[in-house]
Amino acid sequence: MRLSPVNRRRIELFRANRRGYYSFWVFSALFVLSLGAEFIANDKPIMFSYAGELHFPVMFSYPETELGGVLETEAEYRDPYVLGLIEADGWALWPPLRFAHDTIDYTYTVTPSSPDAKHILGTDGLGTDVFAKLLYAFRLSVLFGIGMTVITSAIGVTVGAVQGYFGGLIDLIGQRLVEIQTGLPILFMLIILASIVEPNVYWLLIILALFSWMALVGVVRAEFLRARNFEFVRAAQGLGVSDLKILRRHVLPNAMVATLTYLPFILNGSITSLTALDFLGFGLPLDAPSFGRLLSSAKANLHAPWLGISVFVTLALLLTLLIFVGEAVRDALDPRRALAKAGDEDGAGNELVNLQTA
């Protein structure tokens, strides 16, 4: 697929922001690693062979009876008895770290324990591995943030599009409602709602989405107010083209350029909100891996500085990478910067103008 001069220039602008470009690749690598967290840190083998058959405990559950045991419940692979069954008639491939985010190491009598060869970042107050929790928390936070970004963007773009395109009384009423909701004490509202329902990922997505979509409304509304006065939009209206078709095919593409620049920052804010709620105890369930729970554990164990330092460094790295990526995306989608270069190529200047007005 051949890229247009404008899109090629946007890619060049993204790469020209070296800080954002390299941050994108570092973030992508960390995120991909976190997606395979079960293959890096887990108390189950990645795979094992027993009686000549391959088993994959990371993906499937196997009862102890399948290994020649007596219990019909899922095999406890850290149990010496189960390990003996596997070693007697097979082999096992283990992940580099043989602890999941919720695996308690009972061999330590004092917790939290300092970093050592067994736990490279130590353990928390429950005796669970800090590195494993950070790895799983990274994945959960990013996936939660992506979900929040998609939901809030959909709501914000829809509300802003309706206000900006139709204007008049619809815009007036919509703006007043947005101003009222913006003026609410959002943190207290989130705490109240989160304390009413049983905390889980889906409820938190809904609760946070109720108060996080306003950031895009003003930007999208301004873009639609500008775009609805374009001549080709008025011509389409004069030809009887439906408002929905005009919004979808002619006006929305113009507003999406400004919207896309906000997405990394919305993702950043979603992760921060989740961390804050977890830290205050109104977020995810207690057994869920999260940065907020780790920060709360670090606060309760100030005599174990490795807890706070490891969580702070990981969270700061994640948020910083997203900010740098957002800056690079903003530079790449800036139409003035794209025009400065693309206008020098054959037909590119006219194409950019058409892109901004079509």
C-alpha positions in Angstrom: 0.0 0.0 0.0 1.5 3.3 -1.2 1.4 6.1 1.4 0.5 9.6 0.4 3.1 12.4 0.8 1.2 13.8 3.8 1.2 10.4 5.6 4.8 9.9 4.8 5.6 13.3 6.2 3.7 12.5 9.4 5.7 9.3 9.8 8.9 11.4 9.3 7.7 13.9 11.9 7.0 11.1 14.4 10.5 9.7 13.8 12.1 13.1 14.0 10.9 13.4 17.6 13.6 11.0 18.8 12.5 11.0 22.4 9.0 10.0 21.5 10.0 7.6 18.8 12.3 5.6 21.0 9.8 5.8 23.9 7.2 4.2 21.6 9.4 1.2 21.0 10.4 0.9 24.6 6.8 1.1 25.7 5.8 -1.4 23.0 8.5 -3.9 24.1 7.5 -3.6 27.8 3.9 -4.1 26.9 4.5 -7.1 24.8 6.6 -8.7 27.6 3.8 -8.0 30.1 1.3 -9.7 27.8 3.3 -12.8 28.2 3.6 -12.4 32.0 2.5 -16.0 32.6 5.5 -17.2 30.6 7.9 -15.0 32.6 6.7 -15.2 36.2 4.4 -18.1 37.3 4.2 -20.8 39.8 3.1 -23.3 37.1 5.3 -24.9 34.5 5.0 -23.5 31.0 4.7 -27.0 29.8 5.5 -30.5 31.1 5.6 -34.0 29.8 4.0 -36.8 31.8 3.6 -40.4 30.5 4.7 -39.3 27.1 2.0 -36.6 26.8 2.6 -32.8 26.7 0.6 -30.6 29.1 0.4 -26.8 29.1 -0.6 -25.6 32.7 -0.2 -22.0 31.7 -3.2 -22.3 29.4 -5.2 -25.2 30.8 -6.0 -26.7 34.2 -5.1 -30.3 35.0 -6.4 -32.2 38.0 -3.9 -34.0 40.2 -5.4 -37.3 39.2 -4.1 -36.8 35.7 -0.6 -37.0 37.1 -1.3 -40.1 39.1 -2.3 -38.3 42.2 -5.4 -38.7 44.3 -7.0 -35.2 44.3 -9.5 -34.2 41.6 -8.7 -30.5 42.1 -6.2 -28.6 40.1 -2.6 -29.8 40.6 -0.5 -27.6 43.0 2.8 -27.6 41.1 4.8 -26.2 44.0 3.8 -29.2 46.1 6.8 -31.6 46.4 4.4 -34.5 45.9 3.2 -33.2 42.5 6.7 -32.3 41.5 7.8 -35.8 42.3 5.0 -37.3 40.2 6.1 -35.2 37.2 9.8 -36.0 37.7 9.1 -39.7 38.0 7.7 -40.0 34.5 8.5 -36.8 32.6 10.0 -33.4 32.7 8.9 -29.8 33.2 9.8 -26.4 31.6 9.5 -23.6 34.1 9.4 -19.8 33.6 12.5 -17.8 34.6 10.7 -16.7 37.8 8.7 -19.4 39.6 6.3 -17.0 41.3 3.1 -15.5 40.1 1.8 -12.2 41.4 -0.2 -13.9 44.1 2.2 -16.7 45.0 3.2 -16.5 48.7 6.7 -17.6 49.5 6.3 -19.4 52.9 10.1 -20.0 53.2 10.6 -16.4 54.4 9.7 -16.0 58.0 10.0 -12.2 57.9 8.2 -10.1 55.3 8.7 -7.9 53.4 12.1 -9.4 52.5 14.9 -7.5 50.8 16.0 -8.3 47.2 18.1 -11.4 46.8 18.9 -14.0 44.1 15.4 -15.6 44.6 13.4 -12.4 44.5 15.3 -9.8 42.6 13.1 -6.9 43.9 12.2 -8.5 47.2 8.8 -9.4 48.5 6.0 -7.3 49.9 4.2 -7.6 53.2 2.3 -10.6 52.1 5.4 -12.5 51.0 4.6 -12.2 47.3 7.3 -11.4 44.7 7.4 -7.7 43.9 8.8 -8.1 40.3 6.0 -10.5 39.4 3.4 -8.1 40.8 4.9 -5.2 38.8 4.9 -7.3 35.6 1.2 -8.2 36.0 0.3 -4.8 37.2 1.9 -3.2 34.1 -0.3 -5.4 31.9 -3.4 -4.8 33.8 -2.9 -1.0 34.0 -2.2 -0.6 30.3 -5.1 -2.8 29.2 -7.4 -1.0 31.6 -6.1 2.4 30.2 -6.7 1.3 26.6 -10.2 0.2 27.5 -10.8 3.5 29.2 -9.4 5.5 26.3 -11.6 3.7 23.8 -14.8 4.3 25.8 -14.1 7.9 26.8 -13.0 8.7 23.2 -16.2 7.3 21.8 -18.4 9.2 24.2 -16.4 12.5 24.0 -16.3 12.5 20.2 -20.0 11.7 19.9 -21.1 14.4 22.3 -18.6 17.0 20.9 -19.7 16.1 17.3 -23.4 16.6 18.1 -22.8 19.9 19.9 -20.5 21.3 17.3 -22.4 20.2 14.1 -25.9 21.1 15.1 -25.0 24.1 17.4 -27.8 26.3 18.6 -29.9 25.1 21.5 -28.4 21.6 21.4 -24.9 23.1 21.8 -26.1 25.5 24.6 -27.7 22.8 26.6 -24.9 20.4 26.0 -22.3 22.9 27.2 -24.2 23.6 30.4 -24.4 19.9 31.2 -20.7 19.4 30.5 -19.9 22.4 32.7 -22.0 21.0 35.5 -20.4 17.6 35.4 -17.0 19.2 35.1 -17.7 21.2 38.3 -18.4 18.1 40.3 -15.8 16.8 42.8 -14.9 13.9 40.6 -12.5 12.1 43.0 -15.2 12.1 45.8 -17.8 10.9 43.3 -15.6 8.1 42.2 -14.9 7.1 45.8 -18.6 7.1 46.6 -19.6 5.1 43.5 -16.7 2.6 43.9 -17.6 2.0 47.5 -21.2 1.2 46.6 -20.6 -1.6 44.1 -18.3 -4.6 44.4 -15.0 -3.6 42.8 -14.0 -5.2 39.6 -12.5 -4.2 36.3 -15.8 -3.7 34.4 -17.4 -1.6 37.1 -14.4 0.6 37.3 -14.4 1.1 33.6 -18.0 2.2 33.8 -17.5 4.4 36.8 -14.4 6.2 35.5 -15.9 6.5 32.0 -18.8 8.6 33.5 -16.4 11.3 34.5 -13.5 11.0 32.0 -15.1 11.8 28.6 -15.3 15.6 29.1 -11.6 16.1 28.2 -12.3 15.5 24.5 -15.7 17.3 24.2 -14.2 20.8 23.9 -11.6 19.9 21.3 -14.1 17.9 19.1 -16.8 20.6 19.5 -14.4 23.3 18.3 -13.3 21.2 15.3 -16.9 20.5 14.3 -17.9 24.2 14.7 -15.1 25.0 12.3 -15.7 22.2 9.8 -19.5 22.7 9.5 -18.9 26.0 7.8 -16.7 24.5 5.0 -18.1 25.0 1.6 -18.2 21.3 0.7 -20.2 20.7 3.9 -22.7 23.3 3.0 -22.8 22.0 -0.5 -23.6 18.5 0.8 -26.3 19.9 3.0 -27.8 21.7 0.0 -27.8 18.5 -2.0 -29.8 16.8 0.7 -27.1 14.5 2.0 -28.1 13.2 5.4 -26.5 14.7 8.5 -25.2 11.3 9.6 -23.4 10.8 6.3 -21.9 14.3 6.4 -20.7 13.8 10.0 -19.2 10.4 9.2 -17.6 11.0 5.8 -16.8 14.7 5.7 -16.5 16.3 9.2 -15.3 13.5 11.5 -12.0 12.9 9.6 -11.1 16.5 10.3 -11.8 16.2 14.0 -10.0 12.9 14.4 -6.6 14.6 13.8 -7.0 16.7 16.9 -8.6 13.8 18.8 -5.7 11.4 18.1 -3.2 13.7 19.7 -5.1 13.4 23.0 -5.3 9.6 23.1 -1.8 9.0 24.7 -2.6 11.5 27.4 -6.0 10.0 28.1 -4.3 6.6 28.4 -1.9 8.2 30.9 -4.7 9.8 32.9 -6.7 6.5 33.0 -3.7 4.6 34.5 -3.2 7.4 37.0 -6.8 7.3 38.1 -6.8 3.5 38.5 -3.6 3.7 40.6 -5.1 6.5 42.8 -8.3 4.5 43.5 -6.4 1.3 44.2 -4.1 3.2 46.6 -7.1 4.6 48.4 -8.7 1.1 48.6 -11.6 1.8 46.2 -10.2 0.2 43.1 -9.7 -3.4 42.0 -10.2 -6.4 44.2 -7.6 -7.1 46.8 -6.1 -10.1 44.9 -5.7 -8.1 41.7 -2.1 -6.9 40.9 -2.0 -3.1 40.7 0.4 -0.3 41.2 -1.9 1.3 43.8 -1.9 -1.8 46.0 1.9 -1.9 45.8 2.1 1.8 46.7 -0.2 1.2 49.7 2.0 -1.8 50.8 5.1 0.5 50.4 3.4 3.1 52.6 2.7 0.5 55.3 6.2 -0.8 55.2 8.4 2.3 55.2 11.2 0.2 56.6 11.4 -1.6 53.3 12.4 1.1 50.8 12.8 -1.3 47.9 9.0 -1.5 47.7 8.4 2.2 47.2 11.4 2.7 45.0 10.6 -0.2 42.6 6.9 0.8 42.2 7.7 4.5 41.8 10.4 3.8 39.1 8.1 1.5 37.2 5.1 3.8 37.3 7.2 6.9 36.5 8.8 5.1 33.6 5.4 4.0 32.2 3.8 7.5 32.5 6.9 9.2 31.1 7.0 7.0 28.1 3.4 7.7 27.3 3.9 11.4 27.7 6.8 11.4 25.2 4.8 9.2 22.8 1.9 11.7 23.0 4.3 14.6 22.2 5.6 12.7 19.1 2.0 12.0 18.0 1.1 15.6 18.4 4.0 16.7 16.3 3.2 14.2 13.6 -0.4 15.2 13.3 0.2 19.0 13.4 -1.1 20.1 9.9 1.1 23.1 9.8 4.3 21.1 10.2 3.1 18.5 7.7 2.3 21.3 5.2 5.7 22.8 5.6 7.3 19.7 4.1 4.6 18.0 2.2 4.0 21.2 0.2 7.4 20.8 -1.4 6.4 17.5 -3.0 4.4 17.1 -6.2 0.7 17.6 -5.4 1.2 17.1 -1.7 0.2 20.7 -0.8 -3.1 20.3 -2.5 -3.6 16.9 -1.1 -3.1 18.2 2.5 -5.6 21.0 1.9 -8.1 18.4 0.6 -7.3 16.2 3.6 -8.2 19.1 6.0 -11.4 20.0 4.1 -12.7 16.7 2.9 
